[in-house]
């Protein structure tokens, strides 16, 4: 057995394990008051569980294992770069450029690095049914987690620290259309971004917005 291969495996594991301790930036931006806040790794886990459940209940005719792999690796860039939010002044093109560089660094020692990079690019390009399904799961997971935090009372848009965020042009437009909570902002933003493109995901987003989740 090659010692070098073992070293590469362990090094990659150690790198990716740092995501267990990296808190999702969106929750920091909205000044959540909670003893423990979701990490990037926990978000990844949530997206995978959501994909499995949705695939169980609806027939999307997708390669679920491919979707799961996409979801597991789609945040690898955040090992080296920050978890950007809509409030960061960065374009999609800029984010993809620095993201590609970060992924190159993370994967450089793995034999199948090109295969993994291609899968990440497929996820970003949104041209296959698996990539679209995976992206929708990614957004919907955030919506569910946000709604749960709001129901727990630890995420409040009316906090003094969040007043500046409410002046954001995108948030103002959502408020004008009836959105009141941070959860509303998340859901409506993601519906406009991608979820409205699919009837099942749109209905789930509407359910999240209009119902109490923690009593289920």
C-alpha positions as CSV (number, residue, x, y, z in Angstrom):
1,X,0.0,0.0,0.0
2,X,1.3,3.5,-0.9
3,X,2.1,5.6,2.0
4,X,1.8,8.7,-0.2
5,X,-1.8,7.8,-1.0
6,X,-2.6,7.4,2.7
7,X,-1.1,10.8,3.4
8,X,-3.2,12.4,0.6
9,X,-6.4,10.8,2.0
10,X,-5.7,12.0,5.5
11,X,-4.6,15.5,4.4
12,X,-7.9,15.9,2.4
13,X,-9.9,14.7,5.3
14,X,-8.3,17.1,7.7
15,X,-8.9,20.0,5.2
16,X,-12.5,19.2,4.7
17,X,-13.1,18.6,8.5
18,X,-12.4,22.3,9.0
19,X,-15.9,22.9,7.6
20,X,-17.2,21.3,10.8
21,X,-16.1,24.4,12.7
22,X,-16.8,27.1,10.1
23,X,-20.1,28.9,10.9
24,X,-22.3,29.8,8.0
25,X,-21.8,33.5,7.2
26,X,-25.4,34.3,6.6
27,X,-26.2,33.6,10.3
28,X,-23.4,35.8,11.4
29,X,-24.7,38.6,9.1
30,X,-28.1,38.5,10.7
31,X,-26.7,38.5,14.3
32,X,-28.3,35.3,15.5
33,X,-28.4,35.0,19.3
34,X,-27.9,31.3,19.9
35,X,-25.4,29.2,21.8
36,X,-24.6,27.0,18.8
37,X,-25.1,28.0,15.2
38,X,-25.0,25.8,12.1
39,X,-21.6,25.1,10.5
40,X,-20.9,24.7,6.8
41,X,-20.5,20.9,7.3
42,X,-23.9,20.7,9.0
43,X,-25.5,22.6,6.1
44,X,-24.0,20.1,3.7
45,X,-25.4,17.2,5.7
46,X,-28.8,18.9,5.7
47,X,-28.8,19.3,1.9
48,X,-28.1,15.6,1.5
49,X,-30.8,14.5,3.9
50,X,-33.3,16.8,2.1
51,X,-32.3,15.4,-1.3
52,X,-32.9,11.9,-0.1
53,X,-36.3,12.8,1.4
54,X,-37.5,14.7,-1.7
55,X,-36.3,11.9,-4.0
56,X,-38.3,9.4,-1.8
57,X,-41.6,11.3,-2.1
58,X,-41.4,12.7,-5.7
59,X,-40.2,11.2,-9.0
60,X,-37.7,13.6,-10.4
61,X,-36.0,10.9,-12.5
62,X,-32.5,11.9,-11.3
63,X,-29.3,10.1,-10.5
64,X,-29.6,10.6,-6.7
65,X,-26.0,9.4,-6.0
66,X,-24.7,12.1,-8.4
67,X,-26.8,14.7,-6.6
68,X,-25.5,13.6,-3.2
69,X,-21.9,13.8,-4.4
70,X,-22.5,17.3,-5.8
71,X,-24.0,18.4,-2.5
72,X,-21.1,16.9,-0.5
73,X,-18.4,18.7,-2.5
74,X,-20.1,21.9,-3.6
75,X,-18.7,23.9,-0.6
76,X,-15.1,22.7,-0.9
77,X,-14.0,26.2,-1.9
78,X,-15.1,27.5,1.5
79,X,-12.2,25.6,3.1
80,X,-10.0,28.4,1.8
81,X,-12.3,31.4,1.0
82,X,-15.2,32.9,3.0
83,X,-18.7,31.8,2.8
84,X,-20.1,34.7,0.7
85,X,-23.6,36.1,1.3
86,X,-25.8,38.3,-1.0
87,X,-24.6,41.3,1.1
88,X,-21.0,40.9,0.0
89,X,-19.9,43.1,-2.9
90,X,-18.8,40.4,-5.3
91,X,-20.1,39.3,-8.6
92,X,-20.9,35.7,-9.5
93,X,-18.0,35.7,-12.0
94,X,-15.5,36.9,-9.4
95,X,-16.8,34.3,-6.9
96,X,-16.4,31.5,-9.4
97,X,-12.9,32.6,-10.3
98,X,-11.6,32.6,-6.7
99,X,-13.7,29.5,-5.9
100,X,-12.0,27.6,-8.7
101,X,-8.6,28.5,-7.4
102,X,-9.5,27.4,-3.9
103,X,-10.9,24.1,-5.2
104,X,-7.6,23.5,-7.1
105,X,-5.7,23.9,-3.9
106,X,-7.9,21.7,-1.9
107,X,-8.0,18.9,-4.4
108,X,-4.4,19.1,-5.7
109,X,-3.2,15.8,-4.1
110,X,-6.2,13.6,-5.1
111,X,-5.9,11.3,-8.1
112,X,-9.5,11.9,-9.1
113,X,-9.3,15.7,-8.7
114,X,-10.4,16.4,-12.3
115,X,-13.5,14.3,-11.9
116,X,-14.4,16.2,-8.7
117,X,-13.8,19.6,-10.3
118,X,-16.0,18.7,-13.3
119,X,-18.8,17.8,-10.9
120,X,-18.5,21.1,-9.1
121,X,-18.5,22.9,-12.5
122,X,-21.7,21.0,-13.4
123,X,-23.3,22.1,-10.2
124,X,-22.4,25.7,-10.9
125,X,-23.5,25.7,-14.5
126,X,-27.0,24.5,-13.8
127,X,-27.4,22.8,-17.2
128,X,-28.3,19.2,-16.0
129,X,-31.4,18.0,-14.1
130,X,-29.1,16.8,-11.3
131,X,-27.3,20.1,-10.9
132,X,-30.7,22.0,-10.8
133,X,-32.1,19.6,-8.3
134,X,-29.0,19.9,-6.1
135,X,-29.0,23.7,-6.2
136,X,-32.7,23.7,-5.2
137,X,-31.9,21.4,-2.3
138,X,-29.1,23.8,-1.3
139,X,-31.4,26.8,-1.2
140,X,-34.4,25.0,0.4
141,X,-32.2,23.7,3.2
142,X,-31.2,27.3,4.0
143,X,-34.8,28.3,4.0
144,X,-35.8,25.5,6.4
145,X,-32.9,26.3,8.8
146,X,-33.7,30.0,8.7
147,X,-37.4,29.4,9.5
148,X,-36.4,27.2,12.4
149,X,-34.1,29.9,13.8
150,X,-36.9,32.4,13.5
151,X,-39.3,30.1,15.3
152,X,-36.8,29.6,18.1
153,X,-36.7,33.4,18.5
154,X,-33.0,33.7,18.0
155,X,-33.2,35.4,14.5
156,X,-35.0,38.8,14.5
157,X,-34.9,41.3,11.7
158,X,-35.9,44.1,14.0
159,X,-32.8,43.9,16.2
160,X,-30.8,47.2,16.1
161,X,-27.8,45.4,14.6
162,X,-29.9,44.4,11.6
163,X,-31.4,47.8,10.8
164,X,-28.6,48.5,8.2
165,X,-29.4,45.2,6.5
166,X,-33.1,46.2,6.1
167,X,-32.0,49.2,4.0
168,X,-30.5,46.9,1.4
169,X,-32.3,47.4,-1.9
170,X,-33.2,43.7,-2.3
171,X,-34.6,43.5,1.2
172,X,-36.6,46.7,0.6
173,X,-38.2,45.2,-2.5
174,X,-39.1,42.0,-0.5
175,X,-40.6,44.1,2.3
176,X,-42.7,46.0,-0.3
177,X,-44.2,42.7,-1.5
178,X,-45.2,41.6,2.0
179,X,-42.1,39.9,3.5
180,X,-41.7,40.6,7.2
181,X,-39.3,38.1,8.7
182,X,-35.7,37.0,7.8
183,X,-37.3,33.7,6.9
184,X,-39.6,35.5,4.4
185,X,-36.6,37.2,2.9
186,X,-34.7,33.9,2.5
187,X,-37.7,32.1,1.0
188,X,-38.7,34.8,-1.4
189,X,-35.2,35.5,-2.6
190,X,-34.6,31.8,-3.3
191,X,-37.9,31.4,-5.0
192,X,-37.0,34.3,-7.3
193,X,-33.5,32.9,-7.8
194,X,-34.5,29.3,-8.7
195,X,-37.2,27.6,-6.7
196,X,-40.1,29.0,-8.7
197,X,-38.8,27.0,-11.7
198,X,-40.1,23.8,-10.3
199,X,-43.7,23.2,-8.9
200,X,-42.6,20.8,-6.1
201,X,-39.9,23.1,-4.8
202,X,-42.1,26.2,-5.1
203,X,-44.8,24.4,-3.1
204,X,-42.3,23.4,-0.4
205,X,-40.9,26.9,-0.2
206,X,-44.5,28.3,0.2
207,X,-45.2,25.7,2.9
208,X,-42.0,26.7,4.8
209,X,-43.0,30.4,4.6
210,X,-46.7,29.9,5.6
211,X,-46.5,27.2,8.3
212,X,-44.9,26.6,11.7
213,X,-42.3,23.9,11.2
214,X,-41.2,23.0,14.8
215,X,-44.7,21.6,15.7
216,X,-44.5,19.0,13.0
